[in-house]
Amino acid sequence: MKYFRLIWAGLWRKKARTILTMLSIVVAFFLFGMLQGVNQGFNEVVQNLNVNRLYTSAKTNMVDGLPISYLSRLKSVPGVMHVSHWTYFGGYFREAKNAIPAFATDPRELFAIYEEIKINPEYLDAMERTRTGALVSEQLANTYGWKIGDRIPIGTSIWTKKDGSNTWYFDIVGTFDPSGSVNIPPFYINYDYYDEAKAFGHGVVHYYIIGIDDPRNATRVAKAIDTQFENSMNETRTQTESQLAQMQLKQIGDINFIVNSIVGAVLFTLLFLTANTMMQSVRERIPELAVLKTLGFSDGKVLTLVLVEAGALCIVAALIGLAVAAVTFPLLKVILGNLPMPLIVVAMGVGLAILLALLSGLPPAIRAQRLNIVDALAGR
Amino acid sequence: MSPIVSLRNVKKSYVRGKQKVEVLHGVDLEIASGEFLALMGPSGSGKTTLLNLIAGLDQPTSGEVVVAGQRIDRLSRGALAAWRARHIGFIFQFYNLLPVLTAEANVEVPLLLTNLSRAERKQRVKIALELVGLADRAKHKPNELSGGQQQRVAIARAIVSDPTLLVCDEPTGDLDRQNAEEIMALLQALNRSQGKTIVMVTHDPRAASYASRELHLDKGQLADAVAHA
């Protein structure tokens, strides 16, 4: 601690240079925090997905859908406990910019499968009683100020009604708290009503969601389902929740590779920048370092002073960058849900900052350590 | 009284490019405790080399260097650094203060190598600055001080850890006449009132006149000695 003033003074010898270098490190680690946060966040989401659920879609393309008639056959597969389904309705509230990711489903079965989602059973009863009923997440209801009993218009550019209208009216019969689940759609309507009321595409669902008795049976049950519909008009592809999520992520791209490439390039550039700053700083201070040695500072102590200086520069700036990323990260909830920045990202960031400090600080530190006092004082 | 500095047949040579340059040719020298010695001689005579050997900044090619009872020509770099911290106060021609630190922080630097508490260090720094007459400039940075004041801060830094030996390399070389005389008077006072042993390299006969003994070095060998009153 008694060397703090010496280190601090050395660090701020050229204020503008130090500030600019620090800013570069802050920005780089902010970027690192956000990108790795998203990457790790996706991984965590995938790892935490439920293993009791299977998803069955058309083998060729999810949009093609599967017949609703598969429902009873799926229920008869050994190991299957519940079967529900999702059919994308889409829609918007009042204006196209207020997109509502609505899905038609069998609510009772759906919430039996998604047992981690909290919903009052009375709302499920109400949903069964009300053909035009809708269940919405508390968050979505708060966003638009909807209350139970409200009748709301949902426009759609896909599903025209039999009467030619593109506006559907739904009665909100209940809300649910989706915080226990990841990325569950926030708006559900009754499939039966939707299927009857729409003008075309009847009897089709986009996904079957299947609750099984034991996660250890997942592979067997999935295979049994796909075998059952093999060589039919609508062959199926059954996946676990994490397989489905990974497949969807791959459609975006190899996120891990993209993130690592960007972060790697940024940190590699940063390494040269910081190393150059430290080299220049030490080069300018050779007479001062020689004076310290003259006064009795050992080679090791001088090496440590330069290394600590590099460490202070890198680690303080990296922590600021990571802190800004941690504060900003929740803004990505649209992508990741309410997920805080994973702690592993902060740990990785600190580790990288230490590595950066060592790699950029070591060459000038070794130069300072090997400094010959007589030559340095003579300006040789 | 046993000498505080004793050099026996000290030789020093450097290799510059492909050439070996003999700087000191078997120097024998003894400096008594409490002495104020001025080393004079033309440029390239080996004065600074001799001073560096006495201060433990450099090692002789051969010969024996004993300072404060320690044979320093056999010490490792690390041990020599620790020895310098305990025994040597160095005063440079161009002051060599750390520009980013205040006067008091500069003076405190050698004390960072000791086990003194912060309060003790502060107390010692205060005394050293008072001794050189710069207590009122403690918070000033070197670029806010005149050349003479900077050299006083350097002297305070040299004496703050109460070293055995003060080593001065052209301490007035960068100062005008008046400041030079003030600095020399200060060194003389430190020698006379505090009993500090001082070895000083100088070109300036006026500065050398403050010393108690004057030695001339020529082509790497000690020549005549002059004793002052």
Boltz contact constraints between the chains, C-beta under 6 A:
constraints:
  - contact:
      token1: [A, 2]
      token2: [B, 112]
      max_distance: 6.0
  - contact:
      token1: [A, 5]
      token2: [B, 105]
      max_distance: 6.0
  - contact:
      token1: [A, 9]
      token2: [B, 100]
      max_distance: 6.0
  - contact:
      token1: [A, 9]
      token2: [B, 101]
      max_distance: 6.0
  - contact:
      token1: [A, 13]
      token2: [B, 100]
      max_distance: 6.0
  - contact:
      token1: [A, 288]
      token2: [B, 98]
      max_distance: 6.0
  - contact:
      token1: [A, 291]
      token2: [B, 96]
      max_distance: 6.0
  - contact:
      token1: [A, 294]
      token2: [B, 90]
      max_distance: 6.0
  - contact:
      token1: [A, 295]
      token2: [B, 109]
      max_distance: 6.0
  - contact:
      token1: [A, 295]
      token2: [B, 110]
      max_distance: 6.0
  - contact:
      token1: [A, 296]
      token2: [B, 81]
      max_distance: 6.0
  - contact:
      token1: [A, 296]
      token2: [B, 84]
      max_distance: 6.0
  - contact:
      token1: [A, 296]
      token2: [B, 85]
      max_distance: 6.0
  - contact:
      token1: [A, 296]
      token2: [B, 113]
      max_distance: 6.0
  - contact:
      token1: [A, 298]
      token2: [B, 78]
      max_distance: 6.0
  - contact:
      token1: [A, 298]
      token2: [B, 81]
      max_distance: 6.0
  - contact:
      token1: [A, 299]
      token2: [B, 77]
      max_distance: 6.0
  - contact:
      token1: [A, 373]
      token2: [B, 57]
      max_distance: 6.0
  - contact:
      token1: [A, 374]
      token2: [B, 52]
      max_distance: 6.0
  - contact:
      token1: [A, 374]
      token2: [B, 57]
      max_distance: 6.0
  - contact:
      token1: [A, 374]
      token2: [B, 58]
      max_distance: 6.0
